[in-house]
């Protein structure tokens, strides 16, 4: 059974995986030393690369913080809590809860990765309020849905190469999503993961005596809906009219945005979450009370993302990421290049956990290799995309919003994610290489 196989991994991670902040400090040192040792750069030159890149993720850091904050505010409204609780009522046993949260997280992440991260974590909390279930595995299951994002509707690499004028258009032209996201091999991988990942999570469920439970009262963040008027300004803070004027103005923009052909991206997801929360909280005071609770979990994002930006600066400017890709590509044939592209992307993703940023580094290496070997360019591009998504099960960068919402640490869930890393790696490799 997978629960017995997962125990050593859970124990290993619990003992030796440091806090994600320590993890990013170690990765920073490793990238700096590797750039000096393998690319021949001096220490001061590498530190310049690191410092120059340190603030390059400020916009993205704010976006991710807003994913956490706006998602929490929306989920804490009585209306959304009621919906989540009703769906959670479909599960009556711990096993059903694990399968249901995994399926919901997979579906939401396939639609949009930011949406999936927040919805999975919030739905897991709704389940934990109703069912006595092993909480670390429940949250790991919610996070495991993230594995499909780069093969889904918001996958950054397939959407980039489907856009007119993208930075490699002179090399490969424009490749439509029919050859990437909706290609048979990619859909087959998606279907396989939708079947295997929920089952694998269910099979890792430990026995009751080995489970860790959470007190539902700790998760009960029921908002205070009382209204107290003690001074004139309280009328404005408790004004439904003011909240609804702002909220419905935002919804009008969203409606027009989609009428004009706009698609889901991180900004529009955050925009929708925010203005729906403004409406559903009904008063500015209730929204601000929810905001106060939401920001408590955002500290990891604020401090760690700049360090990852510095690592990305070293990996790209030093040529280290390109060298990793070149090394794997040099071993490939036309048939095996997607596999080696997948593996190399998974390795690079540990240091450069950004789909778009990773493609900018790997495309100049992988695309010429595909043309020289006669390999399928859409398949190679999707191999890099899947590699980027795959090792997110090992890299705690993307788990930070989920962990903040759940109130757990990385070591609590990464043992289960490590088992899934092995299982999903086999499935994705087979799909990329032989389908």
N, C-alpha and C positions, 0 to 999 in steps of 0.2 A: 504493500500500500504506500501511496505517496506521503502519507502523514509520517510514516517511519523514516522514509528517505529524506524528508524535509527537516527532521529533527536535528541532524548534525549541522546542516546549513544554518538553521535558526540559532543554534547554540554558538556556532562559529561567529556569525555576524553579531550576535548579542555581546560576545566577549571582545571582539577586535575591531568592529566598525566604529570609528570615532564619530563625534558630532559632525554634521555636514560642514560646519565652519572649519573644523580641523581638517576635514577631507579636502576642502578647496585650498587650504594653505599648503597641504602636502602636494597636491597637484600643481600648484604654482611653482614650488621648488623643483619638482620633477621636470616640468616643462622648461624651466630656466636652465637646469643642468643638462638636459637632453639637447637643447639648442646649442649649447656651448660644446658638448662632447661630439655630437653627430653632424652639426652644420658648420662648425668651426668659427662661431662668433665669439667675441670677447664678452666678458661679464658686463661691462658698461653698455655695450651695444645691445645686449639682450635686455638689460634693465630699461633702456630707452624704449624698446619694443613693448615691454610690459607696461611701463608708465603711459606710453602714448595710447595704448588700447584700454587703459583702466576704466575710462568713463564712456566708452563707446556703447554701452548697453543702458545708458540712463533712461532713454525713452522706453526701451523694452522692460526695464525694471519697474518703471511706473505702471506700464500696462499690466504686468504680472501682479503687482500690488493691488491694482484695481480689480483684477480677476478675483482675487481673494476677497476684497472688501465689498465690491458690488454683489458678488455671488452670495456672500454671507448675509448682506442686508436684504436681498430678495428672499432668500430661504427663510429668514426669520420672521417674515410677514405671516400673519395667521392664515391667509389664503393659501400660500405656497406650502406652508407646514402641513395644512390639511390635505393637500394633494399628495405630498410625499408620504404622509402617514397612511393614506388610503391605499396607495400602491404598495407600501411596505406591508400592509395587512394581507396581501396576497401570499406572503410567506408565513408558514406556521411552524417551521422547524429550522434549526440552525443551518442544515444543509441547503434548504430552499432559499434561505436568506443569502448564503454565499453565492449560489447560482444566479439569483435574481439581481443582486447588486453588480455582479460581473457583467451580466447581459446588458443592464442599463448603462453601465459605464462604457462598454464596447460600442453600443449604439450611439451614445452621445459623443464619444470621441471620434467616431467615424464621420459624424456630421461636422464637428468643429472641436479642435483639441482643447481650447480654453473652456468651452462649454462642458466638455467631457470631464475635465479635471474637477471642476466645481460641482457639477451635478452628481458625479460618482461619490465624492466625499460627503456631500450633504444627504444623499439618499442613504448612504451607509449609516450615518448618525440617526436617521429616521428609523431604520431597521433596528439599530441597537437600542432605541427607546422602547421597542415593542417585543423584541425577541432576545432571549439570553443566548448569545453567540460569542464565540472566540473573537474578541475585538481586534487584535492585531491582524488576523487573517481577513477579517471583514474589510478593514481599511486597505490591506494589500490587494484584495480582490477589486476594490473600487479603483485603485491606482493601476491595476493590471490592464484595464480597458484601454489605457493610453497607448498600448502597443500598436493599435491599428491606425493611429491618427495620420501617419504619413502616407498610408495607402488609401486614405479616405478623401472626402470631398474638400477638405481644407489642406491637403498635402502641399507643402510649399514648393517642393521640387517639381512635381508634375504640373502644378499651376504656373510656375515660372517658365518652363519650356513650352507651355501652351500660349504664352503671351507674346504678341507681336513686339519685335525689337528687343527681346531679352538678350543678355550679354553674350550668349553663345549662339545667337541666331545665325551669324555668318558661317558658323561651322556645321550646324545640324538643322537649321531652319526652325520652323514652328511645328511642334509635335502635339497633336490634339490629345485630349484626355481619353479618347477612345482607344488609344494605343498604350495608355499608362494606367490611369485609375480604373477605367472600365474594360481593360484588356482581360482576356480569359484567365491568364496566369495570376494576375493580381486579384481578381474576384475570387478565384479558387483559394488563394491564401487567406483572404478575408473570411470566407465561409468556414474554412478549416479552423481558423482561430476562434470564430464565434462558437464552434462546437467544442474544441479541445480546451480552451482556457477556462470556461466555466466548470467543465468536468474536472480539470486538474486542480482548480481551487477547491472544489468540493471534496476531492480525494485527499487533500492536505489537511482537512478539518481534523483536529486532534480529538481524542476522547474527552468526555466531560471533565474528568479529574485532572486532565492536563491543560485545560483551557483557561484563558484569562478573560475575565468578564469586567464590564464597566457598569458602574451604578447609573441607571437611567436618569436619576435625579441630577447627576453631573452634566448630562447632555441636554437637560431640559432648559433651553434658553428661551422660554416663553416670554414674549415682549410684554412690557407693562403698558396696558391700554387705558389706564386711568388718566383723567384730565384734572389738573389742579390750576385754578386761576387765582393768583395772589397779587399780581401787578399788571399794569396795562400791557406790557410787552408779552405777557403770557398768552394774550389773545392771538398775537401773530404766530407765536411758536406752536400753538395748537390749532392753527387755521387750516381747515380742510380746503378752503377755497384757494389759498396760496399754494398749497401742495399740488392740487389738481391742475391749476393753471400752468405750473411748471411741468408737471408730469405729462399732461396731455399735449403740451407743445412738443415735448421730446418724442412722444409716440407719433405725432403728425410728421415729424422729420423722418422717423424710421419708415413709416408707411410710404412716404414719397421716395425715400432712398431705394426701397425694393421695387417700387413702380418703375423707377428709372433704370433698373437692371443691376443694382448693386448686389454684391454677394456677401456671405458671412466672412468676417475677419475679426481679429482680436478687438479692434476699436469698436466695431458695431455691436459685438457681443457685450462688451462692457457698457456701451451706451444703452442697450436694451435693458440689461440688468439694473442699471442705475435708475432709469426713468420709470420702469415698472415698480421698483422698490419705493420710489417717491410716491407713486399713486397708491400702492397697496398698504403702505404704512399710514396713509391718510393725513398725517400731520408732520410738520418739520421736526417736532420734538421727538416723536417716535423714531423717525429716521436717524436722527442724531444719536439717540440712545443706542440704536443698533450699530451705528458706525463706531461708537466708542468701544463696543465689544469686538467688532471686526478687526480693528487695527492692532489689537493685542498680539495677533498671530503673525504679523507681517515683518517682524524684526529680521528673520532669516533672509528674506528676500532683499531687504534694504542693504544688509552688510555683505552678503555673499555674491550677488550678481556682479558688482564691480570687479571682484577678484576673477570671476570667470571671463569677464571682458579682457582683463589683463592677460590671462592664459591664452585666449583666442588671438590676442595681438602677437604674442610670442610664437604661437604655432603657425600663424599665417606669414608673418613678416620674416621669420627665420627660415622658412621653407621646410620646416619639420613635418607639417601635415602633408605637404605635397610629396615629400620623400617617403612617408609611410604608404601613401597611395601608389606611388611609383614602384615601391618594393613588391607590393602584392600584385600589381598589374603585370610586372615583369615575369611572374610565374604562370600567367594565365594563357589559356587558349580561347578561341571564339566561344566555345561551349562553357568554359569554366570562369570566364571573366565576370559574369554576374555574381557568382559565388564569392570570388575574391574581392569584388567591389563591395559586396555586402559585409564581409569580414573587416575589410579596411575601414569602411564607414563606421562600423561598430566601434572600432578602436579609436578612430579620430573623434567620435562623438563623446567619448569620456572626457576629452580635453576641450572640445568645441561643441557644447550641447546646444546647437542652433542649426536648424535645417537649412535655412537660407545661407547662413554664414559657412556652413560645411560644404554646400554645393559650390559656392564661390571658390573654395579651396580645392575641391576634388574634381570639379568639372574639367579644368584645364589638363588634368592628368588622365582621367578615365575616358573622356570622349575621344581624344586622339588614339588611345589604346584600342577602343572599340572600333574605330574606323580602320586602323591598321590590321586588326585581327579579323575584321568582318563580322563582329558581334552585333547583336541587336541593340541599337542605341536606346530605344525606350526601355528595354529590359534592364540595361546597365544603369540608366538613370533611376529606375525604380529600385534597383539593388542598393544604390547609395541611400535612397529614401528609407528603405526598410532597415538598413544598417543603423541609420540615425535614430530610428524609432526603437530598435531592438535593445540597445544597451542603455536606454532610459530606465530599464528594469534594474540596472546596476548603479546608475548615476543618480544621486539624490537631488540633483539640480531641479528637475521638474516635479519632484515629490513634495517640495517645500509648501506649496499652497494646500495640498491635500493633508499633509501632516499638521499644518497650522489649524486647519478647520477641525481635524479629528482630535487634536491635543495629544499626539504621539510623537515619538522620535524616530529617526530613520532606522535605527537598529531594530525597532519593533516590527518592521514590515519587510526589511530587505532580505531576510533569510528566505521567505516565501517567494519574493521576487527573483532571487537567485535560481531557485528551482524552475520557475517559469522561464527564465532566461535560457536555460538548457533546452526545455521542451519546445519553446517557440522558435529557437534558433534552428532546430532540426526541421520544423515545418516550413519556415520561410526559405531555408536553403534548398529544400526539395522543390518548392514551388518556383523559385527563381531559376533553378538549374535544369529541371527535367520537364516541367509542364509546358 
